[in-house]
Amino acid sequence: MIKINMSKGLLISMLFCLTSVVLAQPGKFQQALKPNEQRYRLWYNKPAANWNEALPIGNGHIGGMVFGNVVQERIQLNEGTIWGGGPNNNLDSAAAPHITEVRSLLTQKKYAEAQKVANKYLGPKGNSGMPYQLAGNLYIQFPGHEEVTRYSRDLDIAKALATVSYTYKNVEYKREYFTSFTDNVLLVRLTANKPRMVSCQINLQSPLKQRLTATNNDLILAGSGSDHENQQSKIRFNIIARTKIVGGDSNTDSSGIRVQNADTALIYLSIATNFVNYKDVSAQPYQRALKFLDAAYKKRFDELCRAHLKYYQAYFNRVHLNLGTLNNSQPTDVRIQQFATGRDPQLAELYFQFGRYLLISSSQPSSQPANLQGIWNGELKGPWDSKYTVNINTEMNYWPSEVTQLTELNAPLFNMIGELAETGKSSAKVMYGARGWMLHHNTDIWRVTGVVDGAFWGLWPTANAWLCQHLWEHYLFTGDRKFLQQYYPVMKGAAQYFIDVLQKEPDHGWLVVSPSVSPEHEYIGGQNAVSVTAGATMDNQLVFGLFSNLINASTVLNTDQTFADTLKTLRDKLPPMQVGQYGQLQEWLDDLDSKTDNHRHVSHLYGLFPGSQISPFRQPQLFTAARNSLIYRGDVSTGWSMAWKINLWARLLDGNHAYKLIKDQISPVSKQSGGTYPNLFDAHPPFQIDGNFGCTSGIAEMLLQSHDGAIYLLPALPDEWKQGSISGLMARGGFKIGIQWRNHRIYKLSVYSTLGGQCRLRSNQMLNVKTLKTARGNNTNPYFKTDRISKPVLKIPATQLAYNQPESWLYDLNTQPGKTYTFLVK
Ligand code: FUC
């Protein structure tokens, strides 16, 4: 083991990271830290009693859950590419005739028979996708540290650093943890305020198939993923831990690393697998892990910490939100308990930024996309395999990415979409006899595209259209033409699939997706419940959106005009949206909704959010109908469902209702509904990260919207956010917006234009500013073009769908790229 003398550099390095951490005095925290350092700090006065209390750190590749146990510290480890099974696709080569049969039964309105055939023949054939698995655990034992005082553990999301501190026998101990973005290692620093006091034993463990060895002072765990559902494990991985100590002794063998009487001990830990991409697992995991470790080991803790911080903050500091005074005197778990009944709006601000922290920490340009649990999973087979559910959950993960200025972090999602456009060609061809590509409601690291779980949930072929919406939105936010060019063929492939599979339904001759489902929802309940359908509203909206985006893309790229014309003709034949007997937006082609249905999925409201097909200004009747549907559905549900509803109420311009849902979400977890765990993770329950991301997006949507022909400033401000400020939110057209408000009125506004062009602003108050001209005519900025929606079919008199538009004012500003425009509003 290498020993180094306590050099001046090391002293400075320790001081550097000390400024960011707790000074180990519960009750005195506020004095100990500067206010801005408190603002984004989750803190607790006891160790994590379970996984949902542990604190997540991550760099997109390595994830860690820090428990903060005193005698035996546990850091549960993840690596983003440790999955069960190996390269495969779960295609069903016998499906085609049964799909035709189900389709025909649906046309004959024999719904129960259609479901029966679907259940019997179109379920998964022994492979519902592979599970994302934990890597193992890093344990650090501190024998004797039983009776400690002044215990504290925290996670500072402004710095992406976790800390544990306590006093034992008059010695103050401190542990600091981070997963370096720049050097791809997990770092732990153990210090004490008296010399020679750091003694511990370090161990690696994994419930996966594994072997522990020691070489040259390295503790090495070699493991492999699990065999699962007829797929042999192909993932191999290595975890390597190595220490660097100041003073004292250390030795390593295959039973662990022992550190004796050191002043400081650093643990460098790297993890790597053999995964190259979904069809290639030929890399050398040990060599890879060693390379990261060797490179990082040459650097001092402060160097690594500084580079990590710089990288992280380049993302994190792009958006500043202030929703009120900080009251961090209570631990975070207590604040969660009190949020719904007390007055602590700053916790909503922390929750907003925590969502951004989680996205930065779980989705990096070279990583896998964030799965159902981001990258944090402590099990061999997490809930729903912790994979990618693409009928809402994966998409929700990426809702905050553009608007909260984390656009680069979409890269892994876009890569996955590109890969699905390859693997999904086989399912389109073999199962549906169609060109293009498609997948069903789940996928995994191997990019499977067949049916999983069962036809009742899984026979949904429209995820390609939803995923492609993210590609187009990325273009709208960034104006990146090259990106659009690169992904145009992917979007086109999805559209080709629908050109080939759309069916004429018998009653109106509309073109519909069949068979399909309105995700996971039934329109005939009971023991023989029926979900399979033709022409579900969400499908109609998704295909409408996909075709419209392609038509617009072909104009932007000046290409493929004939194809665009074909799409225009088909688009006109898609079903219009329909308003049913209860004044609701119909979920299915027939008027089958129930007023007492509180199903968690609100798929037919896709058109309201994240889609942009329902506008209070352009389709007030649909707007009212969507609102009615949401009222019937109720508020309390699973975590992600409540998060979706925050976005929906924001789009319905009702900030108070959106805020009510934020309160429902930031509440302790109950069995009946979602909520928030002590570590701020969203609960389905169990933990599912989509609700975190969805809520972050919802808060952004309450403050800024740009999908409906203009940039809407504070469209859904709740009464409780009387004053505050936001800066760095992005609007379509590349506008970066800053707003300061007091008494619910904007008093300062700033617009930074990255792309130039007309900036049209909508505001609920008159903006008395000379340089802002009252808007006239259409917005000439192409990123704000809106698509014409077919006239809805109404089954109740239009008068019952009247909508009293709130008064708002529209202004235009001509902008130059690279310029900031600041306005003081009287
Ligand atoms: C969908 C949802 C469930 C859960 C699962 C991962 O199936 O209906 O509630 O979120 O995804």
Residues whose N, C-alpha, C, O or C-beta is under 5 A from the ligand:
A	BS01	FUC	W384 T389 E520
